[in-house]
Amino acid sequence: MDSVMPLRTTTAATATAASAAATVRPRFSFQLLANPRPRKPAFSLPVPTTIFTTHRARILPQFTPVRAQEDNSALVSESTIPEGDALKIKEWEVERFQDEIAASQGIKIRRRPTTGPPLHYVGPFEFRMQNEGNTPINILEEIIWYKDKEVSQMKEKKPLLLLKKLLSGVPPTRDFLGALKESYSRTGLPALIAEVKKASPSRGVLRENFNPVEIAKAYERGGAACLSVLTDQKYFQGSFENLEAIRNAGVECPLLCKEFVIEAWQIYYARVKGADAILLIAAVLPNLDIQYMIKICKLLGLTALVEVHDEMEMDRVLGIDGVELIGINNRDLGTFKVDISNTKKLLEGERGERIREKGIIVVGESGLFTPADIGYVQEAGVKAVLVGESLVKQEDPAKGISGLFGKDISC
């Protein structure tokens, strides 16, 4: 199995990023520095042209020198830069290239808080912080920043090599996509992905007496085709232990790991914990990351649910090979306002035609509470819905499913 895991940058992408240096996040910018009067170079600063990683260490094999010019102050020589500082400079520039590639694709969510240039940095980028606090632009970015630290810690405890060994002992995955198709064919209604969720940042705790296994079993009795299990602990009070417990409790519905994925390592971890599918969020992941992660999912037998929020994200995802399942989230990431007409808007016209031609199944997400809501998104073109809040708050979630669809869909 191929263990090479690329970053967000390729040689071609690096060139694209450099030409689009003015297209950056709202809170900071990088600009190429013009030097109309070249002077004698003080030292050479390598800038990577090919960037990739393995599961063990980052490798930066190819470098093109960028000459840093002496100024009117003290002359800085290459020998005065400690090796550790030189590595930090290289890593910082790699991150800037990654940010610019993401920005060129309309991605506003930053992977981590942006820092100023490291000590001794003299290179092609001029850094200007436009917000001294450098605070997250919305709750999704806050979650991603926290997730970046969390995943780094988890990887130290369970490296990728260990996860690959553990894969030999996990049961086969269940057909998530097939379960959705079968349910839609059987009922004539959108297949239900029922969500096991205790809390959310916008709504707080949804259910105090929260027993994930009992809720999952109730969903299955009520006719859910698949289940979605929140695994984020800090913001949603979920856990991978919940996912594992449901998988080991005899629940037959395929399970979606509802996690904020930023690295391929998380996909392996979810597979080890019993997932049959995993969420990939287009607002967070650049195109190459999504394409690569879909390939990893196929290798592991997982289904990838790629989530979009707007027209730009939908257009990006429709241009990525291998996408079979798209979720349209009706919740605005900035305001948390929910509008189910977003689903209809993204499925109209040429986009809808492309989706039908590719045979992609669309999942409606957020803001679905009544049979009229289900009918609205079905007419728009969805063949599945992901519902959590309106079901998990019910005393009997199985009866809640009947109320949501206006009929019993368990038979």
N, C-alpha and C positions, 0 to 999 in steps of 0.2 A: 504493500500500500504506500502510495506516495506521501512522504511526510513533509514535503516542502510547503510552507505556508506563506504566501506573498503578503507584503504590506500593501498599503493603498497606492503604491507608486510603481510604475514600470518606466522603462527608458522613454517610450513614446509619451507616456502620461507626464513624465517629468518635463519634457519639452513643452507640452501643452500648458502645464502649470506655470512655467516661466513666462510664456507669452500672455498668460492671463493674470499677471501678478496684481493687477488692479482690482480683480474680482475676488473679494474676500469677505469675511464675516463683518457684520455691522459694527463690531466693537474694536476692531483693529485692522491695520492694513500693512502690506509689505510692498516695497517699491524697489525696482532695480536702480542701483546707484550709477549715475553717469560720471565718467572721469575724463573730462575733456583734455587734461594735461597729465598724461601718465608720467609717473616718476619712477625712480629705481625701486623695484619690488623689495619689500622687507622680508617677506616669507611667503611660502606657498600654502594655501588652504585647500585641501582636496574636497571636492563636492561629488557625491555619488551620482553615477549615471545609471547604474543597475542596482536595485535594492531588493533583497529578499531575506527571509528568515527560515531557519529550521526550528524544530521544537526545542532545541537545546540552546542555541545562541544566535544572535543577529550577525549576519555576515554582510560586509560592504566590500565586494570584491573589485569593483572598477571605480576609478576616481579620475576626474579631470581637474587639473589645478586651476584655482582662481587666485590671481595675484592681488594681494593686499598692499596698498601703497603706503609709504611712510607719510606722516603728516608733519606739521610744524613742531610737534611735541617730541618726546623721546622715541627713538627708533626701537621697534620691537622685532626681535629676531626669532626665528622658528625654534631655536633651542631653548628660549625662555618659557615656552608654553608647555606645562606639564602634560604628560600623556593622558591623564584622566580628564583634564580640561579640553584637550583636543577631541577626545571621544564625545564629550558632552556637546561640543560645537557641531560635530557631524550629526549626532542624533537630533539636535535642535533643528538643523536645516532639513533633515528628513521629515520631521513632523510638520515643518512649514510647507514643504512640497505636498504632503498628504492633505493638509488643510485646504490648500489652493485647488487641488484636484476635486475635493468634495464640494468646495464652493462653486466651481465651474459647473457642477451638476445640480446646483440649486439647493444643496444640503446646508442648512443653517445650524444644525446641531453639531457642536464641537466635541471631539472625543474626550478632551480633558481641558482644564483651565490653561489659558495661554500664558506663558511666562516670557519675560524679557530675554534677550540674548545672553548666552553664558559669558563668563569672564574671558577676555582676550578675543571676543568675536569680531572679526573684520571680514565681511563677505558680501554677497550679492543682495542681501535683504536689509532694508531699513525698517526697524520695528517702531511702531507708534501705538501705544496703548491709549485707547479712547475712553476707557472706563477703568479708573484706578482700582475699583473693587473687583473688576473682572468677574461679576456674578453671572450665574446661569441665566439664559434668556427666557427659559420656561421650565416647567417641571420635568419634561423629558430630558432636557440637557442636564439638569441636576441629577437625575437618575443615572444617566450615562457616565457622568463624572465619578459618581460613587461606584458604579459598576466596574469602571476601569481599575480602581484600586482593589475592589473586592476580588475580581478575577485574577489579578496578579498574585494576591495572597493564596487563593485557592490552587493556582497552578503550582505554587511552591510545594504544597502539601501533596498534590496528586498530579505529577507531570504527565504529559501526553503519552509517554512510553508506557507508564503504568496503566493508563486508561485503555490503551490498545490491548494490553494483556488481559484486562478485566472483561473485554468484549467477548472473549471466547466462552465466558460463563453466563452470559445474559440470554434470555429467551428470544426467539425470533420476533421481529416487529409485526404488528398487525396493519392491515391495509387501510390507512386513514382515508385516502382518496376514494378507494373502492366502497368504503362504508357510507360515505356521503352520496355517492352515485346510487347505491342500492336503496337508501332511504328515500331519496327524491323520486326514484322510479316506483317505489312501493306506495308512497303516500300522495304523490303529486304536489307536495308542498316542499319548501326549502328544508333541506336536512339540518338538524339542530346540532350545533356544537355547544353543549351546555358547560358553563364555566364554574369551576370550583374556586371561589374567591371570597376571602374573609373581609377584606378592606380595600380601599383605594385612596389615593391622595386627595381626590376631589370630594368624595362622599364619606370618608372616614370608615368606621367599622360598620359592615353591612349585616353581620350576623354574629351575635354574642356567643350563642351555643353552637359553636362551629366544630363539626365533626366531619372532616373531609371524606372519609370512607363512606359514612352513612349518606352524605349528600350525593356522592358519586353513584351509589347504589340506587338512590331515589331517582336521579336523573335517568339512569338506565331503565328502570321500571317505567318511567314516563314516556319513553320512546326516543331518547337522545341517540343520535347516530354515533357521535364522538364526544369526548370530554376535553375541556381545556383546563389545565391546572396551573395556577399562579405559583411560581417558584421564587419570586423576589420577596425577601423577608423584610427589608427596611421600610419599603413604601406600601407593600400590599399584604404584609403579614403572611406570606406564603412560604413554602420551603420545598426543597427537593425530597425531603422526608415524606411530605404529603404525596408527592408524585409516586414515590416508591411504595408507600403504603397502599395506595389505590391500586397500583399494578399488582401487588401481591395479595390483594383481598379477593381476587376472583372476578373483578369487574372485567367484562369482555369488550367494552367499547374501546376503540383506539384512543390514545391519549396524546394531546398536544401539550408540549412544554411551553408555557407562556412565560418567556424569559426575555430579557433585553440583551440580545446577542451582539457582541462586538468583536469576538474572536472565534475562530473555528474550534478552539479547545472546548468551548462551551457546548458545541454540538456533540462532541464525543462524550462529554460528561452527562449530558441529557440522555444519550443513548444508553449509557451504563446504568442510569437511574430508572430506566423503563419507558422512556418516551418513544412514541411512534411517529411523531411529527414535531416540528419546531417552528417558532415564529421568527421571521426576519423582517426588520422594519426599514423601509426604504428611506425614511426621514433621517436615519442614522448611518446606513451603510452605502458606500459608493457602489457603482455598477459592478466593478471587478470583484469586490468583496461578495456581493450577492451571487454573482455567477460562480465564483469559486466555492462558496458555501453550499450552493445547490448541488454541486458535484460531490462534495463531501457527504451531503445528505443521501444522495443516490448510492454512494459506496456503502453507507451504513444502513440502507433500507428505510430511511426516514422520508417523510413528506415535508416539503418546505411550504409554509404559508407565508407569502410575501405581502406585507401590509402597506397600503398607500393611503394618503390623506387628500391629495389634490391632483389636478390635471398633470402637472409637471412630473410628479412621482409616478403616476400611471403611465405616462409616455415613456419614461425611463425603463420601467419594469417590462413593458410590452416589447422593448427592444432587446431584452436579455434572453438568451437561449435557455431552454429547460424549465421555464416557469410554467407550472400546471395549476396552481391554486393562488388566487389573489384575494386578499381581504381589503374591503373598503371601510376605513374607519370614519364614521360620521362625526367624530369629536374633533373640534379645532384644538390644535396643540397649544396655542397661545392663550386662548380665552376659556377653554373647556366647554364652550357652547356646543350643543349637539343639534345637528340638522340632518335628518334622514334624506332630504332631497339631494344631499351630496352624492349619495349612491346613484341616483338617477342621472345626475349631471355627468358623472364620470363614465357612464355606460351609454351615453347618447352618441349618435352619429358614427364617425369613423372608428372611434375607440371600441364601441360595441361590436362593430363588424369584425375588427381584428381579433377581439376576444373570441367571438364565435368561430372564426376561421381557424384559430389556434386550438380550439377545444378546451379553453381555460375555464375552470369553475370559479365563480366569483362568490365570495362570502360577504354578507352584509354585517357590519359590526357597529354597535353602540346606538342607543336611542330606540330600541325595539321593545315595546311594552304591551302591545295589543294585537289582536288578529288583523286590524286595519293596517298596522305598521308592517306586519309580515306580508300582507297582500300588496302593499305599496312597493316594497323592495323586490318582491317576486315579479311583479309586472315590469319593474325596471330591468330585470334580467338576472337576478341572483338565484343560485340553486342551493345555497346554504346560508345559515345565519349563525352568528356567534353571540350568545346571550348569557349574561351573568347576573347583573344586579336585580332584574325583575324576577328572576327565578330563585336565587339564593336567599332572598329576603322572605320568601313564602314559608309558612310553617311546614307545609308538605310540598317540596319542590316538584314532585311528580304531578300533583294536581295543578301546580303553577304552569307546567308545560301545556296541559290541556287548556288552561285559560289563555295562554299566550297564542295558541293556534286556533282556538275556538272549537276544538274537537280533540278526541283521544287519538294520538298518533302512535300509540304503543303497539297496535295490532297490525 
